[in-house]
């Protein structure tokens, strides 16, 4: 084909695509499907690689540590020979060094590439175990070392090697499988999509005509709705477009803002506590505590994602809650534990004044946690470094009030009537220091209203702010064990 004919062919192809609804619809759906497939493939690939490499490295270090512990107790030829025999025939190669780096024994032949890592393993006085090499793509080995200790000194070193070839082979197999499955799936889906797209062309042409009239302001135009399939539902939706278009546009924008706001807080805690686990050497109890927090936040995040569609219906009063008999103080203390790290990072001193008696209410624990986290995070953002935050209770005959007093800059008097409205922020710049989309307090208000309570704020500019939440108490004998769902 002449090179000059190529642009002509391309122009004809583009013209065909532009003038055929079925083709464009099929290509659009196929493109969306390809993007989803690509995203899922990348996620599966990343998860597999991360898990596999983490598992291999962890096993490498654990085996090295195990050998080092045995040799620390009995550092002699018999034990060295026993350790070497344990690794003979395994995917790992063990090399045992004395304190000056001399090889005392190995489960396989020590070659030049091994010597480079053996030299690194004896550099310095590092009485610990760690990974010397984790580059599986370009290096021949993953390498871990662990010190052999005795009487407070390092008597030798255990160096453990494992080949990176199996990792690269596994990654290659996974890539081949993903590509093969992807190609087959794309071919099948492409055929189905183009057949379906042609089936909907005819009603789409009618929809194009009517929507064109609606676009010109002729809202009385209607489509004949026949059947109950998706196309018929779409036609019915177009019939209501004239009176619904503004409403749906507004709901769409608010829904996207809700997603951004509501996912930020749990993701921040997941990232923060996981980084602590990765960076710091913690005791077993501390690790258990942080893992528990991460688990709780993961559960809460899952619940939030499932309930995001409910948030879009908040203004309609169609927000689902699952109430149960619970201790309000326990909910508050759980939240305080959760935010303690972020408060400490900013130097904010938290003072907690528990109630005289345990207050019990009928409420949704996750929604109440969401309520108190929003209030505390709001206080954290606006309270200056080295400020303070006080949490206290006031007991009434039929209600319990929780107060949150901070030493922030306060709220101007003219702003107070509006701070509970959706998308309203006192600080208009929306900087990342004060953050937020102006949804947190509006969500708090809805949560409190469903709990038949009251939320309010008292503030003097320059003297701090006090938020209070007033909730009805539950009678223990009548309500213990009671659970239910409220919309």
C-alpha positions in Angstrom: 0.0 0.0 0.0 1.3 3.5 -0.9 2.3 5.5 2.1 0.1 8.3 0.9 -3.0 6.1 1.1 -2.6 5.4 4.8 -4.0 8.8 6.0 -7.0 8.2 3.6 -7.7 4.8 5.1 -7.4 6.2 8.6 -9.9 9.0 7.8 -12.4 6.5 6.4 -12.0 4.3 9.5 -12.6 7.3 11.8 -15.6 8.4 9.7 -17.1 4.9 10.0 -16.6 5.0 13.8 -18.1 8.4 14.1 -21.2 7.6 12.0 -22.1 4.1 13.5 -23.5 4.1 17.0 -23.2 0.4 17.4 -19.5 0.5 16.6 -18.8 3.4 18.9 -20.8 1.9 21.7 -19.0 -1.4 21.3 -15.6 0.3 21.2 -16.4 2.3 24.3 -17.6 -0.7 26.3 -14.5 -2.6 25.1 -12.2 0.2 26.2 -13.8 0.3 29.6 -13.5 -3.4 29.9 -9.9 -3.3 28.9 -9.1 -0.6 31.5 -10.8 -2.7 34.2 -8.9 -5.8 33.1 -5.7 -3.9 33.1 -6.3 -2.5 36.5 -7.3 -5.9 37.9 -4.3 -7.6 36.3 -1.9 -5.0 37.8 -3.5 -5.4 41.2 -3.3 -9.2 41.1 0.3 -9.0 39.8 1.3 -6.6 42.5 -0.4 -8.6 45.3 1.1 -11.8 44.2 4.6 -10.4 43.8 4.4 -8.5 47.2 3.1 -11.6 49.0 5.6 -14.0 47.4 8.6 -11.8 47.9 7.6 -11.0 51.5 7.0 -14.6 52.3 10.3 -15.7 50.8 12.3 -12.9 52.6 10.5 -13.6 55.9 11.3 -17.3 55.7 14.9 -16.6 54.8 15.3 -14.4 57.9 13.5 -16.8 60.2 15.6 -19.7 59.1 18.8 -17.7 59.5 17.7 -16.5 63.0 16.7 -20.1 64.0 20.2 -21.4 63.0 21.9 -18.5 64.8 20.0 -19.2 68.0 21.1 -22.8 68.0 24.7 -21.9 67.3 24.6 -19.2 70.0 24.0 -21.9 72.5 26.3 -24.5 71.0 29.0 -23.0 68.8 31.0 -26.1 67.9 31.8 -28.3 65.0 29.0 -30.8 65.8 26.3 -28.1 65.7 27.8 -26.4 62.6 27.7 -29.8 60.8 24.1 -30.3 62.0 23.0 -26.9 60.7 24.7 -27.6 57.3 23.0 -31.0 57.0 19.6 -29.4 57.7 20.0 -27.1 54.7 21.5 -29.7 52.4 19.0 -30.4 49.6 16.8 -27.4 50.6 16.3 -24.3 48.4 18.5 -22.4 50.8 22.3 -22.4 51.1 23.7 -21.7 54.5 27.2 -20.4 55.2 28.6 -20.1 58.8 31.3 -17.6 59.5 33.4 -16.9 62.5 33.7 -13.4 64.0 36.5 -12.4 61.5 34.6 -13.7 58.4 36.3 -17.0 58.0 34.0 -19.7 56.5 33.5 -22.5 59.0 31.1 -24.5 56.9 28.6 -24.3 54.1 25.8 -26.4 52.6 27.0 -25.8 49.1 30.0 -24.5 47.2 30.9 -20.9 48.0 31.5 -19.0 44.7 32.7 -15.5 43.9 29.2 -14.0 44.0 28.7 -15.5 47.5 32.0 -13.9 48.8 30.7 -10.4 48.1 27.8 -10.9 50.4 29.9 -12.8 53.0 32.1 -9.7 53.2 29.2 -7.4 53.7 27.7 -9.7 56.4 30.8 -9.3 58.6 31.2 -5.5 58.2 30.6 -3.6 61.3 29.3 -5.0 64.6 25.6 -5.4 63.8 24.2 -7.9 66.3 20.9 -8.5 64.5 19.3 -10.2 61.6 18.4 -8.4 58.4 18.2 -8.8 54.6 21.5 -8.2 52.8 19.9 -8.4 49.3 16.3 -8.1 48.2 16.7 -7.3 44.5 15.1 -10.4 42.8 15.1 -8.9 39.4 18.8 -8.4 38.7 20.6 -10.2 41.5 21.2 -14.0 41.7 20.3 -14.4 45.4 18.1 -13.1 48.2 20.5 -13.0 51.2 19.8 -12.8 54.9 22.2 -12.7 57.8 21.8 -13.3 61.6 24.4 -12.8 64.3 25.6 -15.7 66.5 25.8 -14.2 69.9 27.4 -15.4 73.1 28.2 -13.6 76.4 27.1 -10.3 74.9 29.4 -10.4 71.9 29.1 -11.5 68.3 30.9 -14.9 67.9 30.0 -15.4 64.3 27.4 -15.0 61.5 24.9 -17.2 59.8 24.4 -16.1 56.1 21.5 -17.7 54.2 21.2 -17.6 50.4 18.3 -18.5 48.2 18.2 -18.3 44.4 16.0 -15.6 42.8 15.5 -17.8 39.7 12.3 -19.4 41.0 10.9 -16.0 41.7 11.5 -14.7 38.2 10.1 -18.0 36.8 6.9 -17.6 38.9 6.5 -14.0 37.9 7.0 -15.0 34.2 4.4 -17.7 34.5 2.0 -15.3 36.1 2.5 -12.7 33.4 1.9 -15.3 30.7 -1.2 -16.5 32.4 -2.6 -13.0 32.8 -1.8 -12.1 29.2 -3.3 -15.3 27.8 -6.5 -15.1 29.9 -6.8 -11.4 29.1 -6.5 -12.0 25.3 -9.1 -14.8 25.3 -11.5 -12.8 27.5 -11.1 -9.7 25.3 -11.9 -11.6 22.2 -15.0 -13.2 23.7 -16.2 -10.0 25.3 -15.6 -8.0 22.1 -17.9 -10.2 20.1 -20.6 -10.1 22.8 -20.3 -6.3 23.2 -20.6 -5.6 19.5 -23.7 -7.8 19.1 -25.4 -6.2 22.1 -24.5 -2.7 20.9 -26.2 -3.3 17.6 -29.3 -4.5 19.4 -29.7 -1.2 21.2 -29.0 1.0 18.2 -32.6 1.4 17.1 -34.0 2.6 20.5 -30.8 4.8 20.9 -31.7 6.6 17.7 -35.1 7.5 19.1 -33.4 8.5 22.3 -31.0 10.8 20.4 -34.0 12.5 18.7 -35.8 13.1 22.0 -32.8 14.1 24.0 -32.0 16.6 21.2 -35.4 18.1 21.7 -34.9 18.2 25.4 -31.6 19.9 24.9 -33.4 22.6 23.1 -35.8 23.1 26.0 -38.7 20.9 24.7 -39.1 19.0 28.0 -42.6 17.7 26.9 -41.0 15.3 24.5 -41.4 11.7 25.6 -40.2 8.2 24.6 -42.5 5.2 24.2 -41.3 2.8 26.9 -41.8 -0.8 26.0 -40.5 -3.8 28.0 -38.6 -3.9 31.3 -35.0 -4.3 30.2 -32.2 -1.8 30.7 -32.9 0.1 27.5 -36.5 0.6 28.5 -35.3 1.8 31.9 -33.0 4.2 30.2 -35.9 5.5 28.1 -37.9 6.0 31.2 -35.1 7.9 32.8 -34.9 10.2 29.8 -38.6 10.9 30.2 -37.8 12.3 33.6 -34.7 14.1 32.6 -36.1 17.6 32.4 -37.1 17.7 36.1 -34.3 15.5 37.5 -31.2 16.7 35.7 -30.2 19.4 38.2 -30.9 17.2 41.1 -28.7 14.3 39.8 -25.9 16.6 38.9 -25.9 18.0 42.4 -26.1 14.5 44.0 -23.2 13.4 41.8 -20.9 16.1 42.9 -21.8 15.6 46.6 -21.4 11.9 46.3 -17.8 12.3 44.9 -17.0 14.7 47.7 -18.4 12.3 50.3 -16.2 9.5 49.0 -13.0 11.7 49.3 -13.8 12.8 52.8 -15.0 9.5 54.3 -12.2 7.3 53.0 -9.4 9.7 54.0 -9.5 9.1 57.8 -9.4 5.3 57.9 -6.8 5.2 55.2 -4.6 7.6 57.1 -4.7 5.4 60.2 -4.1 2.2 58.2 -1.1 3.8 56.6 0.2 5.3 59.9 0.0 2.2 62.0 1.3 -0.1 59.3 4.4 2.2 58.9 5.0 2.0 62.7 4.9 -1.8 62.4 7.4 -1.7 59.5 9.8 0.8 61.0 9.9 0.1 64.7 10.9 -3.0 66.6 7.9 -3.6 68.8 7.1 -6.0 71.6 4.5 -8.7 71.0 1.8 -6.9 72.9 2.5 -3.6 71.0 2.4 -5.5 67.7 -0.9 -7.1 68.7 -2.4 -3.7 69.6 -1.4 -2.1 66.4 -2.5 -5.0 64.3 -5.8 -4.9 66.1 -6.2 -1.2 65.3 -5.4 -1.8 61.6 -8.0 -4.6 61.6 -10.6 -2.4 63.2 -9.9 0.3 60.7 -10.0 -2.1 57.8 -13.4 -3.3 58.9 -14.6 0.2 59.3 -13.3 1.1 55.9 -15.2 -1.9 54.4 -18.3 -0.7 56.1 -17.9 2.8 54.8 -17.4 1.7 51.2 -20.6 -0.4 51.4 -22.5 2.5 52.8 -21.3 5.2 50.4 -24.4 5.0 48.4 -26.4 5.6 51.6 -24.4 8.8 52.1 -25.7 10.1 48.7 -29.3 9.7 50.2 -28.5 11.5 53.5 -30.6 14.6 52.6 -33.5 12.3 51.8 -33.3 10.7 55.3 -32.6 7.3 53.8 -29.4 6.6 55.8 -29.1 3.0 57.2 -28.0 2.4 60.8 -27.6 -0.8 62.9 -28.3 0.0 66.5 -27.4 -2.0 69.6 -27.2 -1.6 73.3 -23.6 -0.3 74.0 -21.4 1.6 76.4 -20.9 5.2 75.1 -17.7 5.5 77.2 -16.2 2.5 75.5 -16.9 4.0 72.1 -15.3 7.3 73.1 -12.2 5.6 74.6 -11.7 3.4 71.5 -11.8 6.5 69.4 -9.3 8.3 71.7 -6.9 5.4 71.4 -7.3 5.5 67.7 -6.4 9.2 67.3 -3.8 9.3 70.1 -0.9 8.8 67.6 -2.0 11.7 65.3 -2.5 14.0 68.3 0.9 13.1 69.7 2.5 13.8 66.3 1.2 17.4 66.5 2.0 17.7 70.2 -1.6 18.1 71.2 -2.2 17.1 74.9 -5.4 15.1 75.4 -7.1 15.1 78.8 -9.9 12.6 79.3 -12.4 12.9 82.2 -14.5 9.8 82.4 -18.1 9.8 83.6 -19.0 8.9 87.1 -21.2 6.1 86.0 -21.1 4.0 82.8 -23.5 5.5 80.2 -25.4 3.0 78.0 -27.3 4.0 74.9 -29.0 2.5 71.9 -26.7 3.3 69.0 -24.7 2.2 66.0 -21.1 1.8 67.3 -19.4 2.3 63.9 -21.5 5.4 63.1 -20.8 6.8 66.6 -17.1 6.1 66.1 -17.4 7.9 62.7 -19.1 10.8 64.6 -16.4 11.2 67.2 -13.5 10.7 64.8 -14.9 13.5 62.6 -15.1 15.8 65.6 -11.7 14.9 66.9 -10.1 15.2 63.5 -11.7 18.6 63.1 -10.2 19.6 66.4 -6.8 18.2 65.5 -6.6 20.1 62.2 -7.5 23.5 63.7 -5.7 23.2 67.1 -2.2 24.6 66.9 0.9 22.5 67.8 1.4 21.9 71.5 -2.3 22.8 72.1 -4.7 20.8 74.3 -8.0 18.9 73.8 -10.3 17.9 76.7 -13.0 15.2 76.5 -15.5 15.1 79.3 -19.0 14.0 80.1 -22.1 15.6 81.7 -24.7 13.3 83.1 -28.4 14.2 83.0 -31.5 12.2 84.2 -32.3 10.9 80.7 -29.3 12.0 78.6 -25.6 12.0 78.5 -23.5 14.8 77.0 -20.0 14.4 75.6 -17.9 17.6 75.4 -14.8 18.2 73.2 -13.0 21.4 74.2 -9.9 22.5 72.2 -7.5 25.4 72.3 -7.9 26.2 68.6 -8.4 29.7 67.1 -12.1 29.5 67.6 -14.9 30.1 65.1 -16.2 33.6 64.2 -19.7 34.3 65.6 -21.2 34.9 62.1 -20.0 31.5 60.9 -21.5 29.4 63.7 -25.0 29.0 62.3 -23.6 27.5 59.1 -20.8 25.1 60.1 -23.2 22.1 60.2 -24.2 22.6 56.6 -22.9 20.3 53.8 -19.8 21.6 52.0 -19.5 24.6 54.3 -16.1 25.4 55.7 -15.0 28.3 57.9 -11.5 28.1 56.4 -12.2 28.6 52.7 -8.8 27.8 51.2 -9.2 24.1 51.8 -5.4 23.8 52.4 -4.0 20.4 53.2 -3.1 21.6 56.8 -6.8 22.1 57.6 -8.1 19.8 54.9 -11.6 18.5 54.7 -14.4 19.0 52.2 -16.9 20.6 54.6 -18.8 17.3 55.0 -17.6 16.0 58.4 -19.8 18.1 60.6 -22.9 17.7 58.3 -22.4 13.9 58.6 -22.1 14.2 62.3 -25.3 16.1 62.5 -27.2 13.4 60.5 -25.7 10.6 62.7 -26.8 12.4 65.9 -30.3 13.1 64.5 -30.8 9.4 63.8 -29.8 8.7 67.4 -32.5 11.2 68.6 -29.8 13.4 69.9 -28.4 16.9 69.5 -25.0 18.3 68.4 -23.9 21.8 69.0 -20.9 24.1 69.1 -19.9 26.9 71.4 -16.9 29.1 70.4 -15.3 32.4 71.0 -12.8 33.6 68.4 -9.3 33.3 69.8 -10.4 31.2 72.9 -11.0 27.8 71.4 -14.1 25.8 70.5 -16.3 23.3 72.3 -18.4 20.7 70.5 -21.0 18.8 72.4 -23.1 15.7 71.6 -26.2 15.0 73.6 -27.7 11.5 73.4 -30.6 9.8 75.2 -29.7 7.1 77.7 -31.0 3.6 77.4 -32.5 1.6 80.3 -30.4 -1.5 80.9 -33.1 -4.0 81.8 -35.3 -3.0 78.9 -32.6 -2.6 76.2 -29.8 -5.0 77.0 -29.1 -7.2 73.9 -31.5 -5.2 71.8 -30.4 -4.6 68.2 -32.1 -3.3 65.1 -31.8 -1.3 61.9 -33.0 2.2 61.5 -33.3 4.2 58.3 
